[in-house]
């Protein structure tokens, strides 16, 4: 079984909508448009939708538990939709990557990302595929939380839009051909 659940991490509420921390939600919204899957159903402590894309059944999830407790929502959705954690793709912001860079991995540590730490904790394994979306490093002396909870500058928006468009293609490639094939194509 390939990727069947795509969880984009973020924080609920309009005050977080356009922040760096919410690019995972933005990706799910764009993926919902591309696949025609409605992601407005309240289920698994998140906004959830399921449907078919090119013969593959996929589920989309935007946890509404706040970033640091994302694993609670992801684990509830995973329990009902995948055989194991390798069928889940978690998408989230990464301040360690340059703005606009994508990085797919089949497993690994969470690094400094509390949302991914929560997912790993709740699923009980590090072998969780993930797509990290580069939101750029914080300014020297800036608090990381202030950086990721801040919005993108107007000059960064085109780079972010292009990154999210490529991320949609990377996710669909994961669904279609697996994480390894997508990594070879999108980890540049």
C-alpha positions in Angstrom: 0.0 0.0 0.0 1.3 3.5 -0.9 0.5 6.9 0.5 -3.1 6.9 1.5 -3.3 9.8 4.1 -1.8 13.2 3.5 -1.7 15.4 6.7 -0.7 19.0 6.3 0.3 20.5 9.7 -0.7 24.0 10.9 -2.6 25.9 13.5 -6.4 26.4 13.4 -7.8 29.9 13.4 -7.8 32.9 11.0 -4.9 34.6 12.9 -2.6 31.8 11.7 -3.9 31.5 8.1 -1.0 33.0 6.2 1.9 32.2 8.6 5.0 30.2 7.8 3.8 27.5 10.2 0.7 27.0 8.1 2.1 26.1 4.8 1.0 22.5 5.5 -2.6 23.7 5.6 -2.0 25.7 2.4 -0.7 22.6 0.6 -3.8 20.6 1.7 -6.1 23.4 0.4 -4.3 23.4 -3.0 -4.3 19.5 -3.1 -8.0 19.6 -2.4 -8.5 21.8 -5.4 -6.3 19.6 -7.6 -8.1 16.4 -6.6 -11.6 17.7 -6.1 -11.7 16.4 -2.5 -13.7 18.5 -0.1 -11.7 18.9 3.2 -14.4 20.5 5.4 -15.7 17.5 7.3 -14.9 17.6 11.0 -13.4 14.2 11.8 -10.4 12.8 13.6 -10.0 16.1 15.5 -9.3 17.8 12.2 -10.8 18.9 8.9 -10.9 15.8 6.8 -11.8 14.7 3.3 -11.5 11.6 1.2 -11.8 10.7 -2.4 -10.2 9.2 -5.4 -7.4 10.5 -7.6 -6.4 8.5 -10.7 -7.6 5.3 -9.2 -6.0 5.9 -5.8 -8.1 6.4 -2.7 -6.6 9.3 -0.7 -7.5 11.1 2.5 -6.6 14.7 3.3 -6.3 16.0 6.8 -5.7 19.4 8.5 -5.4 18.7 12.2 -7.3 21.2 14.4 -5.4 20.3 17.6 -2.7 23.0 17.2 0.7 22.2 15.9 2.2 20.8 19.1 -0.5 18.2 19.3 -0.8 17.3 15.6 0.0 13.6 16.3 -3.3 13.2 18.1 -5.3 14.0 15.0 -2.9 12.2 12.6 -3.0 9.0 14.6 -6.8 9.0 14.8 -7.0 9.4 11.0 -4.2 6.9 10.3 -5.9 4.2 12.5 -8.9 4.2 10.1 -7.1 4.6 6.7 -3.6 3.0 6.5 -2.0 -0.3 7.4 1.1 1.4 8.9 2.8 4.7 9.3 4.5 4.3 5.9 1.1 5.1 4.3 1.0 8.5 5.9 2.6 11.6 4.4 3.1 14.5 6.8 3.6 17.9 5.2 5.0 20.8 7.3 7.1 24.0 7.4 10.9 23.8 7.8 12.9 26.8 8.9 16.1 24.8 8.4 15.5 24.8 4.6 15.8 27.8 2.3 12.6 29.5 1.3 11.0 27.5 -1.6 13.0 24.3 -1.1 11.2 20.9 -0.9 12.6 17.9 1.0 11.0 14.5 0.9 12.1 11.8 3.3 10.7 8.3 4.1 11.6 8.6 7.8 13.9 10.3 10.3 13.9 12.4 13.4 11.6 15.4 13.8 14.5 17.8 14.3 13.2 20.9 16.0 9.7 20.6 14.6 7.2 20.1 17.5 4.4 19.1 15.1 6.4 16.3 13.7 7.6 15.3 17.1 4.0 14.9 18.1 3.2 12.8 15.1 6.2 10.5 15.8 5.2 10.2 19.4 1.6 9.3 18.7 2.3 6.9 15.8 5.2 5.3 17.9 7.6 5.2 15.0 10.1 7.5 13.1 9.3 5.7 9.8 6.8 8.3 8.8 7.2 9.8 5.3 7.4 13.6 5.4 7.5 16.5 3.0 9.2 19.5 4.5 8.5 22.9 2.9 11.3 25.4 3.2 10.1 28.7 4.9 13.6 30.2 5.3 15.7 30.7 8.4 14.9 33.2 11.1 16.8 36.4 11.4 19.8 36.5 13.7 18.5 37.0 17.3 14.9 36.3 16.3 12.9 33.8 18.3 12.0 30.7 16.2 8.3 30.8 17.3 8.0 34.5 16.2 9.5 33.6 12.9 7.3 30.6 12.1 4.2 32.3 13.4 4.9 35.4 11.3 3.7 35.9 7.7 5.6 35.9 4.5 6.9 39.2 3.1 5.3 40.4 -0.1 8.5 39.6 -2.0 8.5 36.0 -0.7 4.9 35.2 -1.7 5.7 34.3 -5.4 8.4 31.8 -4.2 5.9 30.3 -1.6 3.2 30.0 -4.3 5.6 28.2 -6.6 6.8 25.9 -3.8 3.3 24.9 -2.9 2.5 24.2 -6.6 5.6 21.9 -6.8 4.7 20.3 -3.5 1.2 19.4 -4.8 3.0 17.6 -7.7 5.4 15.9 -5.3 2.5 14.6 -3.1 0.6 13.3 -6.1 3.8 11.6 -7.3 4.1 10.0 -3.9 0.5 8.7 -4.2 1.1 7.5 -7.7 4.6 6.0 -7.6 5.8 6.1 -4.0 8.1 8.2 -1.9 11.3 7.0 -3.4 10.3 7.9 -6.9 9.1 11.3 -5.8 12.3 11.9 -3.8 14.4 11.3 -7.0 12.3 13.9 -8.9 11.7 16.6 -6.3 14.7 16.6 -3.9 16.8 19.0 -5.9 
